[in-house]
Amino acid sequence: MSVKNKARDRLPSGRLKSYRRVGSHFASCARWFDKSPSWYRNMMMTRPERREVRKLLNQVVRGRDADGIAFPVSNKPFAWWW
């Protein structure tokens, strides 16, 4: 909840929204939580991207023109592990 705006969020029905709304409220979203496990994202997406960025930054430090380098996009859609 915001410190600035003390108005409480409301449900579509108009009732006040609970702060502790967990469990069955998120049951419909449960199938989306493990689409790509964190270990897979770390090993197959985050590490290779950081490796590529480190390699490109080292090239810039060694004198390569930074304007001609295309750095990887970090918010690209990722490949699902299944």
C-alpha positions in Angstrom: 0.0 0.0 0.0 1.2 3.5 -0.8 2.4 5.8 1.9 1.2 8.8 -0.1 -2.3 7.5 -1.1 -4.0 6.0 1.9 -7.2 5.0 -0.1 -7.6 1.2 0.0 -7.9 -0.7 -3.2 -11.3 -2.1 -4.0 -12.6 -5.3 -5.7 -14.7 -5.1 -8.9 -17.8 -5.5 -6.6 -16.9 -2.4 -4.7 -15.8 -4.1 -1.5 -12.4 -3.3 0.1 -9.6 -5.4 -1.1 -7.9 -7.6 1.5 -4.1 -7.1 2.1 -3.7 -10.8 2.7 -5.4 -12.1 -0.4 -3.6 -15.3 -1.2 -4.4 -18.9 -1.8 -7.5 -19.4 -3.9 -7.3 -15.9 -5.3 -4.1 -16.8 -7.1 -5.1 -20.4 -7.9 -6.0 -19.4 -11.4 -2.4 -18.0 -11.9 -0.6 -21.0 -10.4 -0.1 -22.6 -13.8 1.9 -19.6 -15.0 4.4 -19.5 -12.1 6.8 -22.2 -13.3 6.7 -21.8 -17.0 10.5 -21.2 -17.0 12.2 -22.2 -13.7 14.6 -19.8 -12.2 17.5 -22.2 -12.5 16.9 -22.5 -16.2 16.5 -18.7 -16.7 19.8 -18.2 -14.8 21.7 -20.9 -16.6 20.4 -20.4 -20.2 19.5 -16.7 -20.4 21.0 -14.5 -17.7 24.5 -16.0 -17.6 25.0 -16.1 -21.4 23.8 -12.5 -21.7 26.1 -11.3 -19.0 28.9 -13.2 -20.6 28.3 -11.5 -23.9 28.0 -8.0 -22.3 31.3 -8.6 -20.4 33.0 -9.6 -23.6 31.7 -6.5 -25.5 32.7 -4.2 -22.6 36.2 -5.6 -22.6 36.4 -4.9 -26.3 35.4 -1.3 -25.7 38.0 -0.9 -23.0 40.6 -2.3 -25.4 39.8 0.4 -28.0 36.9 -0.9 -30.2 34.4 1.7 -31.3 31.4 1.5 -28.9 29.0 3.0 -31.6 29.5 -0.1 -33.8 28.6 -2.6 -31.1 25.1 -4.0 -30.7 24.6 -5.0 -27.0 22.1 -7.8 -26.3 18.6 -6.8 -25.4 17.8 -7.8 -21.8 14.0 -7.7 -22.1 13.8 -10.0 -25.1 11.2 -12.8 -24.9 12.9 -15.9 -23.5 12.8 -19.4 -24.7 10.6 -21.7 -22.6 12.4 -24.7 -21.1 9.7 -27.2 -22.0 
